[in-house]
Amino acid sequence: MRSILAAILCCALCGCASLGEKLLSENSGRRVAAINKLRLTTPEKRQIALRQCIAALKAPELNRKRAASAALAAIGRPAVPLLLEVTRGTDTAVVHSAVSVLKDMGEEGSEALPYLIDALKSRDFFLRAIANDAVVKIGAPAVPALISLYTEDPVFASDGPRMILERIGSPAAKGIGEAALAADKGLKEKLYLILLSIGGNRPIEGALPSLLAAFADPEQSSRFPRSLIERIGLPAAPELVKLLKSQDLALRQEASDLLARICYRKSCALERYYSELAAAFRDPDAKVHQNIEFLINPVYGLSEKIAKIREHEDEPERIPPCAPPASGEKARRIPASPEFFDGEVFVSVLEKGVRIGGYTPDKVAFKLPDCKLSREELGKLVIVQISGIDERKIFPAAIEGGKAAANVDSKGSFFLQIPFRAIDTLGPELKLKCRGSELTADISHVSASQQIEAEAVDRSSHPFAVAGIGGVYVLFNKKPGVKCYGSPQKRDARFGTYENCVYSGPFLVPEGLQRIAAFSMDKAGNAGEPVFRTVYSDAFPAKDVLAINGRPLRPGSTVYAKETDTFTIVSTDKLPKYVSPGDIKIHMIVNLAESECVYSDGNEGVDGKWSCAAPFYDGPFHLPSGEHSIYYRSEDAVGNLSEEKQIKIIVADAEAGG
């Protein structure tokens, strides 16, 4: 009987040993098969196999250590207790190896958080660095423990946890927001500053509920919540609309102002809240009324059919052709024209107008242009005779039959100075361009990160008297007219409003469907034909998914595959029906990130494909045996690039057994 039991025990141990050896195999296919078998085996056998892997971490052979680390990281949570046992040892190198495995587990290693938090304070630099990376990879579950350090160890928390929370980024936003809501004033400010740092280039929508609660609480300072909600942008707009019903006037003012700021930068789809906005429009408070007026105009206009935006009701106000002249251009001589004078003619363009002159006997007569001057201006016209460098005689000009004439007492050089607008009666031509191409489509699709450029060229009724560009004006979702160029400009106001509509250089279009109205005026006050363009400003890149045999893979994961498995990348760009998505490019490089191509030695890629020289996905593909890192991202039709993602793929040999 005893011999039978001994035989059974021996077979069991041999079987477990066999499973442990397969986990430590250098053949990735066998490791994958062993990991799958480990999940189905009994707890006793699993423990024996795991302890073999733990023992291999202490082995002198580098390949065996690497195989053990890869196997333990793939096994995940069941291996954490044994790894924590290893961290209590005295062999520094083995402890480092165990913590590195915890780092590679990501969120699966969250049970080790108490140890990792303590390791952040270690005097061992390498242990601190590995623990830091491990906590970052655990992500959101680590946030409460990191924040608790601010009260438990304020000196250490002044720098360490802050940097880790910022590295965790968006997943930490919700936990930070909730902690800030209940924290004291000093800690609250520190946590909000961390959120501001994260929100500089990453989404922090997870913190929105707690930020809105702080924003609406009169006992809490709204300075930081206000800035953070504005940074969150569009997702906060519907919640801010609800606050417009508040009985608290200060809260209504703050909410309406935030809505106006957010919706100026990014067009908010608030059509469904039109009734709430209309009710707020009747608010007795002038500040709320003004902010809601700004919101309602675009909502009303953009909720109509696209075709209506070019109807007569949207035509600009007539700009008078003889508006007051501008100044600023220095005098210059240009080719003469005999049209206004019968003798030898010269023309000088000055900062305030045109000087027409010539050499003539006895009587001087200058034809006046078609654009009539006012009586006051006609009465001030004079003809000047130049006899020497400093000798001049002035003769009042008599208006006779459309001419300014004067009887002079001798032959000489004479000139008549008249405003630009008396000769130059044509306005400039204006074009709107993006990426060097003119916007001409009914609805142009542009990127919210690409600038629009206004290009104005002045024209004149007469080629020798071109006043020059006086100003270019741009408005978003508003009618052009005297409200823009006739109003004082405020450089701190939102660009594209009547208070700040002067074009000073390329500009960005707020996200969403926008109607751009642009016009230009020359220094004679002539306005060119206004240009109206409807633009869909796209701030979101296409979404891409890497799949194996049709099954989507999670970015950042490690995947085991076979040479016969088929990989595909699918990218989709979600756009409104009235916008054509265009072609999407999928960037893909094997074994090197695209940002590191400047350091390329030419060894990335597979068989000449998916390299820095040919960085594009061209259809379903297979991978040869070995370890590969796939880096991929999408570029939509207007140049928006998605965040680069990476997936590690270990491909087993075709003949690998399990």
Secondary structure by P-SEA (a helix, b strand, c coil): caaaaaaaaaaaaaaaaaaaaaaacccaaaaaaaaaaaaaccaaaaaaaaaaaaaaaacccaaaaaaaaaaaaaacccaaaaaaaaaacccaaaaaaaaaaaaaaccccccaaaaaaaacccccaaaaaaaaaaaaaacccaaaaaaaaaaacccccccaaaaaaaaacccaaaaaaaaaaaccaaaaaaaaaaaaaaacccccccaaaaaaaaaacccccaaaaaaaaaaacccaaaaaaaacccccaaaaaaaaaaaaaaaaacccccccaaaaaaaaaacccaaaaaaaaaaaaaaaaaaccccccccccccccccccccbbbbccccccccccccccccbbbbbbcccbbbbccccccbbbbbbccccccaaaaaabbbbbbccccbbbbbbbbbccccbbbbbccbbbbbbbbcccccccbbbbbbbbcccccccccbbbbbccbbbbbbbbbbcccccccccccbbbbbcccccccccccccccccccccccccccccccccccccbbbbbbbbbccccccccbbbbbbbcccccbbbbbbcccccccccbbbbbcccbbbbbbbbbbbcccccccbbbbbbbcccccccccccccccccccccccccccccccccccccbbbbbbcccccccccccbbbbbbbbccccccc
